[in-house]
Amino acid sequence: MSSIQKITLLLCDDNPDFLSTLKTLVTLQGNIQVLGEARNGSEGFSKIQELKPEVVILDLGMPVMDGPSLIKKIRSSGLNTKIIVLSQNENPDWLDQLIQNDIDGFVLKSDSKDNILSAIITVATGEKYFSPTVASLFYKKLTRQGGIQKSYDPAVELLTPKEKEVAKNTSKGFSVKEIADAMGLSENTIKTHKSNLMKKINAKNSAEVTLWVLKNL
């Protein structure tokens, strides 16, 4: 991404102190421009319509219109804004509902600032981002009933060794850049591997890749 082109961002959270901290964090990066802030979901939707940010970061537990309701309204309106959930809610039961509404990223407020920045940059490029902590919550949800039931998908045989490695790293919540660094390959190569493996296993996002990996690898 060039130094001139900036990712435009809207922040939506009812905690003014957290909003201030988050704004300072992302503004210091230089390649992210905060277009505005909202203290509740209704205000957030109005500002998304007005400002048309590339990415919105929103909390789940906002007043007037909560996060899940705002997500549904954004998606049903046809707006192209990428959605990152940034929440302190660690209940994995939220994941099913959020994934069904096609969020682009999920990071916990307890995650590191690098996870937050990675989420913004990753979803702006069209990728999904779930932090390693969120991936861990997903594991807990799947194992809560006594363990993950292993299955066998014939697509396992179709994956190359590199594609399997990319799948495993994706399931750990790593971004394309992080996977590229770990495997010593270019980001474009990792994107190609990831695209190919997702087609082979019929996965639409990183969360579905995670579930497939847990069952099959």
C-alpha positions in Angstrom: 0.0 0.0 0.0 1.4 3.4 -0.9 2.2 5.9 1.8 -0.3 8.3 0.2 -3.3 6.0 0.1 -4.8 5.7 3.6 -7.3 3.3 5.0 -10.3 5.2 6.1 -11.8 4.1 9.4 -14.8 4.8 11.6 -14.7 4.0 15.3 -17.9 2.9 17.1 -17.8 2.3 20.9 -19.7 3.8 23.8 -16.6 4.1 26.0 -15.0 7.5 25.4 -11.7 6.6 27.1 -11.3 3.5 24.9 -12.3 5.5 21.8 -9.6 8.0 22.6 -6.9 5.4 23.1 -7.9 3.5 20.0 -7.9 6.7 17.9 -4.4 7.5 19.1 -3.1 4.0 18.3 -4.4 3.9 14.8 -3.6 7.5 13.9 0.1 7.0 14.9 0.4 4.4 12.1 0.2 7.1 9.4 -1.5 5.0 6.8 -4.9 4.9 8.6 -7.3 7.9 8.7 -10.0 8.1 11.3 -13.0 9.8 9.6 -15.1 9.9 12.7 -16.4 8.3 15.9 -19.8 7.1 17.1 -21.0 6.3 20.6 -23.9 4.0 19.7 -25.0 1.8 16.8 -27.6 4.2 15.4 -25.1 7.0 15.2 -22.6 4.6 13.8 -24.9 3.6 10.9 -25.6 7.3 10.1 -21.9 8.1 9.9 -21.2 5.1 7.8 -23.8 6.2 5.3 -22.4 9.8 5.4 -18.7 9.1 5.5 -18.4 5.8 3.7 -15.3 4.5 5.5 -13.5 1.5 4.2 -13.5 -0.1 7.6 -15.6 0.2 10.7 -14.5 -1.0 14.2 -17.4 -1.6 16.5 -18.2 -3.0 19.9 -20.9 -5.5 20.5 -22.5 -4.0 23.6 -23.4 -0.5 22.5 -26.6 1.4 23.5 -29.5 2.4 21.2 -28.5 -0.2 18.6 -26.1 -2.9 19.6 -23.3 -4.3 17.6 -25.1 -7.3 16.1 -28.0 -5.1 15.0 -25.7 -2.6 13.4 -23.8 -5.4 11.5 -27.1 -6.7 10.1 -28.2 -3.2 9.1 -24.8 -2.6 7.3 -25.1 -5.8 5.4 -28.7 -5.5 4.5 -28.1 -1.9 3.2 -25.5 -3.0 0.7 -22.8 -0.8 2.1 -19.3 -2.0 1.2 -17.7 -1.1 4.6 -15.6 -3.9 6.1 -16.6 -4.8 9.6 -14.3 -5.5 12.5 -15.7 -6.5 15.9 -13.5 -5.3 18.7 -15.1 -6.4 22.0 -14.4 -7.5 25.5 -17.1 -10.1 25.2 -15.3 -13.5 25.3 -18.5 -15.6 24.9 -17.8 -17.9 21.9 -21.5 -18.3 21.3 -21.3 -14.9 19.6 -19.1 -16.3 16.9 -21.8 -18.3 15.1 -24.1 -15.3 14.8 -21.3 -12.9 13.8 -19.9 -15.3 11.1 -23.4 -15.8 9.7 -23.6 -12.0 9.2 -20.3 -12.1 7.4 -18.0 -10.0 9.6 -14.5 -9.4 8.3 -12.6 -9.5 11.5 -12.9 -10.1 15.3 -10.4 -8.9 17.9 -10.7 -8.8 21.6 -10.0 -5.6 23.6 -7.5 -7.7 25.6 -5.6 -8.6 22.5 -2.3 -6.7 21.7 -2.3 -3.5 19.7 -0.5 -5.3 16.9 -3.6 -7.6 16.5 -5.8 -4.6 16.2 -3.6 -3.0 13.6 -3.2 -6.3 11.7 -7.0 -6.6 11.6 -7.5 -3.2 10.1 -4.8 -3.7 7.4 -5.8 -7.2 6.7 -9.5 -6.6 6.2 -8.8 -3.5 4.1 -7.1 -5.8 1.6 -10.1 -8.0 1.3 -8.9 -10.7 3.8 -10.6 -12.0 6.9 -8.9 -11.6 10.3 -9.6 -13.4 13.5 -7.0 -12.9 16.3 -5.3 -15.9 17.8 -7.3 -15.3 21.0 -10.6 -15.4 19.1 -9.4 -18.6 17.3 -8.8 -20.1 20.8 -12.3 -19.2 21.9 -13.6 -20.9 18.7 -11.7 -24.0 19.7 -13.3 -23.9 23.2 -16.7 -23.6 21.7 -16.1 -26.6 19.5 -14.6 -28.7 22.3 -17.1 -27.8 25.0 -19.3 -30.8 24.4 -16.5 -33.3 25.0 -14.2 -32.9 22.1 -14.1 -32.2 18.4 -15.5 -35.0 16.3 -12.8 -35.8 13.7 -14.1 -36.5 10.2 -12.5 -37.2 6.9 -13.0 -34.9 3.9 -11.5 -36.3 0.7 -10.4 -32.8 -0.1 -7.5 -33.5 2.3 -5.8 -35.4 -0.5 -6.2 -32.5 -2.8 -4.2 -30.1 -0.7 -0.5 -29.6 -1.3 1.9 -29.6 1.7 2.1 -25.8 1.4 -1.7 -25.4 1.3 -2.0 -27.6 4.4 0.6 -25.5 6.2 -1.3 -22.3 5.2 -4.6 -23.8 6.4 -3.1 -24.7 9.8 -1.6 -21.2 10.3 -4.9 -19.6 9.2 -6.7 -21.7 11.9 -4.3 -20.2 14.5 -5.5 -16.7 13.6 -2.4 -15.6 11.7 -2.7 -12.9 9.0 -1.4 -13.4 5.4 1.7 -11.4 6.3 2.4 -13.4 9.4 2.0 -16.6 7.5 4.3 -15.3 4.7 6.9 -14.4 7.3 6.7 -17.7 9.0 6.9 -19.7 5.8 9.5 -17.6 4.1 7.2 -16.9 1.1 5.7 -13.8 -0.4 2.3 -12.5 0.6 1.0 -13.0 -2.9 2.1 -16.6 -2.8 0.3 -17.1 0.5 -2.8 -15.5 -0.9 -2.7 -17.9 -3.8 -2.3 -20.9 -1.6 -5.1 -19.7 0.7 -7.5 -19.0 -2.2 -6.8 -22.4 -3.7 -7.2 -24.3 -0.4 -10.4 -22.5 0.4 -11.9 -23.5 -3.0 -10.8 -27.1 -2.4 -12.4 -27.4 1.0 -15.4 -25.2 0.2 -14.6 -22.6 2.9 -15.9 -19.0 2.7 -13.8 -17.5 5.4 -11.0 -18.1 8.0 -13.4 -19.3 10.6 -14.6 -22.1 8.3 -11.0 -22.9 7.5 -10.4 -23.2 11.3 -13.3 -25.6 11.7 -12.2 -27.7 8.7 -8.6 -27.9 10.1 -9.8 -29.0 13.5 -11.9 -31.8 12.0 -9.5 -33.0 9.3 -5.8 -32.2 10.1 
